[in-house]
Amino acid sequence: MRPYVQAIDTLTPCPCGNNEGYARCCGLLHEGAVAATAEQLMRSRYSAYVLKREDYLLDTWHHSTRPAHLKLASQQPAPSWLGLTVKRHESDGDAAIVEFVARLRYGGGKAQRMHEISRFVREDGRWFYVDGEFPEKSGE
């Protein structure tokens, strides 16, 4: 059995906020299923950050911008991920953008918002994260 899907039963909510359980949502992608849309990939990447799935994050990062490592396991203080809101998803053939706000907290600190407009490309039927912009705070 796959260790992450086995460890989290089908009733466990998916970290991405989808109503499906983790095993039916991002868990499928973490174990090798192909994301149908850039939004689905972005949601699965958020869940991978929550679960510290560095392998998945690197595998779904486009080779042209992919870092060598993320060091999620050694990040101190480790963030507590509080939720995800997808603001928009636009797709034009093999290119897409997904705008989202992720909420997180470091240690016992104040909750923060990370607002990103991410770019994705599809190659050989698979979506990859390319990079993102962080819009200026404008009364979010």
Contacts in CASP RR format, 6 or more apart in sequence:
PFRMAT RR
TARGET T0000
AUTHOR 0000-0000-0000
METHOD contacts of the structure
MODEL  1
MRPYVQAIDTLTPCPCGNNEGYARCCGLLHEGAVAATAEQLMRSRYSAYV
LKREDYLLDTWHHSTRPAHLKLASQQPAPSWLGLTVKRHESDGDAAIVEF
VARLRYGGGKAQRMHEISRFVREDGRWFYVDGEFPEKSGE
2 31 0 8 1.000
4 27 0 8 1.000
4 30 0 8 1.000
4 31 0 8 1.000
4 51 0 8 1.000
4 53 0 8 1.000
5 22 0 8 1.000
5 23 0 8 1.000
5 27 0 8 1.000
5 28 0 8 1.000
5 30 0 8 1.000
5 31 0 8 1.000
8 22 0 8 1.000
8 23 0 8 1.000
8 27 0 8 1.000
9 23 0 8 1.000
10 21 0 8 1.000
10 22 0 8 1.000
10 23 0 8 1.000
10 24 0 8 1.000
11 21 0 8 1.000
12 21 0 8 1.000
12 22 0 8 1.000
12 23 0 8 1.000
13 21 0 8 1.000
13 22 0 8 1.000
14 20 0 8 1.000
14 21 0 8 1.000
14 22 0 8 1.000
14 24 0 8 1.000
14 25 0 8 1.000
14 26 0 8 1.000
14 27 0 8 1.000
14 43 0 8 1.000
14 47 0 8 1.000
15 22 0 8 1.000
15 26 0 8 1.000
15 46 0 8 1.000
15 47 0 8 1.000
15 50 0 8 1.000
15 51 0 8 1.000
15 81 0 8 1.000
15 83 0 8 1.000
15 84 0 8 1.000
16 25 0 8 1.000
16 26 0 8 1.000
16 43 0 8 1.000
16 44 0 8 1.000
16 46 0 8 1.000
16 47 0 8 1.000
16 84 0 8 1.000
17 43 0 8 1.000
17 83 0 8 1.000
17 84 0 8 1.000
18 25 0 8 1.000
18 26 0 8 1.000
18 43 0 8 1.000
22 47 0 8 1.000
25 43 0 8 1.000
25 44 0 8 1.000
25 47 0 8 1.000
26 43 0 8 1.000
26 44 0 8 1.000
26 47 0 8 1.000
26 48 0 8 1.000
27 44 0 8 1.000
27 47 0 8 1.000
29 35 0 8 1.000
29 40 0 8 1.000
29 41 0 8 1.000
29 44 0 8 1.000
29 56 0 8 1.000
30 44 0 8 1.000
30 47 0 8 1.000
30 48 0 8 1.000
30 51 0 8 1.000
30 53 0 8 1.000
30 56 0 8 1.000
34 125 0 8 1.000
34 126 0 8 1.000
35 41 0 8 1.000
35 44 0 8 1.000
35 60 0 8 1.000
35 126 0 8 1.000
35 127 0 8 1.000
37 89 0 8 1.000
37 91 0 8 1.000
37 96 0 8 1.000
37 127 0 8 1.000
38 89 0 8 1.000
38 91 0 8 1.000
38 96 0 8 1.000
38 97 0 8 1.000
38 98 0 8 1.000
38 118 0 8 1.000
38 120 0 8 1.000
38 122 0 8 1.000
38 127 0 8 1.000
39 86 0 8 1.000
39 89 0 8 1.000
39 96 0 8 1.000
39 98 0 8 1.000
40 127 0 8 1.000
41 60 0 8 1.000
41 120 0 8 1.000
41 127 0 8 1.000
41 128 0 8 1.000
41 129 0 8 1.000
42 86 0 8 1.000
42 98 0 8 1.000
42 100 0 8 1.000
42 118 0 8 1.000
42 120 0 8 1.000
42 129 0 8 1.000
43 84 0 8 1.000
43 86 0 8 1.000
44 56 0 8 1.000
44 60 0 8 1.000
45 56 0 8 1.000
45 57 0 8 1.000
45 60 0 8 1.000
45 129 0 8 1.000
46 81 0 8 1.000
46 84 0 8 1.000
46 100 0 8 1.000
46 102 0 8 1.000
47 53 0 8 1.000
48 54 0 8 1.000
48 56 0 8 1.000
48 57 0 8 1.000
48 60 0 8 1.000
49 57 0 8 1.000
49 72 0 8 1.000
49 79 0 8 1.000
49 81 0 8 1.000
49 102 0 8 1.000
50 81 0 8 1.000
52 72 0 8 1.000
52 73 0 8 1.000
54 69 0 8 1.000
54 70 0 8 1.000
54 71 0 8 1.000
54 72 0 8 1.000
54 73 0 8 1.000
57 70 0 8 1.000
57 72 0 8 1.000
58 66 0 8 1.000
58 67 0 8 1.000
58 69 0 8 1.000
58 70 0 8 1.000
60 127 0 8 1.000
60 128 0 8 1.000
60 129 0 8 1.000
61 67 0 8 1.000
61 128 0 8 1.000
61 129 0 8 1.000
62 121 0 8 1.000
62 123 0 8 1.000
62 128 0 8 1.000
62 129 0 8 1.000
62 130 0 8 1.000
63 128 0 8 1.000
64 130 0 8 1.000
65 130 0 8 1.000
65 131 0 8 1.000
77 106 0 8 1.000
77 107 0 8 1.000
77 108 0 8 1.000
78 106 0 8 1.000
78 107 0 8 1.000
79 104 0 8 1.000
79 105 0 8 1.000
79 106 0 8 1.000
79 107 0 8 1.000
80 104 0 8 1.000
80 105 0 8 1.000
80 106 0 8 1.000
80 107 0 8 1.000
81 102 0 8 1.000
81 103 0 8 1.000
81 104 0 8 1.000
82 103 0 8 1.000
82 104 0 8 1.000
82 105 0 8 1.000
82 111 0 8 1.000
83 102 0 8 1.000
83 103 0 8 1.000
83 104 0 8 1.000
84 100 0 8 1.000
84 101 0 8 1.000
84 102 0 8 1.000
84 103 0 8 1.000
85 100 0 8 1.000
85 101 0 8 1.000
85 103 0 8 1.000
86 98 0 8 1.000
86 99 0 8 1.000
86 100 0 8 1.000
87 99 0 8 1.000
87 100 0 8 1.000
87 101 0 8 1.000
88 97 0 8 1.000
88 98 0 8 1.000
88 99 0 8 1.000
89 96 0 8 1.000
89 97 0 8 1.000
89 98 0 8 1.000
89 99 0 8 1.000
90 96 0 8 1.000
90 97 0 8 1.000
93 122 0 8 1.000
94 121 0 8 1.000
94 122 0 8 1.000
94 123 0 8 1.000
95 119 0 8 1.000
95 120 0 8 1.000
95 121 0 8 1.000
95 122 0 8 1.000
96 119 0 8 1.000
96 120 0 8 1.000
96 121 0 8 1.000
96 122 0 8 1.000
96 127 0 8 1.000
97 117 0 8 1.000
97 118 0 8 1.000
97 119 0 8 1.000
97 120 0 8 1.000
98 117 0 8 1.000
98 118 0 8 1.000
98 120 0 8 1.000
99 115 0 8 1.000
99 116 0 8 1.000
99 117 0 8 1.000
99 118 0 8 1.000
100 115 0 8 1.000
100 116 0 8 1.000
100 118 0 8 1.000
101 113 0 8 1.000
101 114 0 8 1.000
101 115 0 8 1.000
101 116 0 8 1.000
101 140 0 8 1.000
102 113 0 8 1.000
102 114 0 8 1.000
102 116 0 8 1.000
103 111 0 8 1.000
103 112 0 8 1.000
103 113 0 8 1.000
103 114 0 8 1.000
104 111 0 8 1.000
104 112 0 8 1.000
104 114 0 8 1.000
105 111 0 8 1.000
105 112 0 8 1.000
106 112 0 8 1.000
113 140 0 8 1.000
114 134 0 8 1.000
115 134 0 8 1.000
115 135 0 8 1.000
115 137 0 8 1.000
115 140 0 8 1.000
116 132 0 8 1.000
116 133 0 8 1.000
116 134 0 8 1.000
117 132 0 8 1.000
117 133 0 8 1.000
117 134 0 8 1.000
117 135 0 8 1.000
118 129 0 8 1.000
118 130 0 8 1.000
118 131 0 8 1.000
118 132 0 8 1.000
119 129 0 8 1.000
119 130 0 8 1.000
119 131 0 8 1.000
119 132 0 8 1.000
120 127 0 8 1.000
120 128 0 8 1.000
120 129 0 8 1.000
120 130 0 8 1.000
121 127 0 8 1.000
121 128 0 8 1.000
121 130 0 8 1.000
122 128 0 8 1.000
END
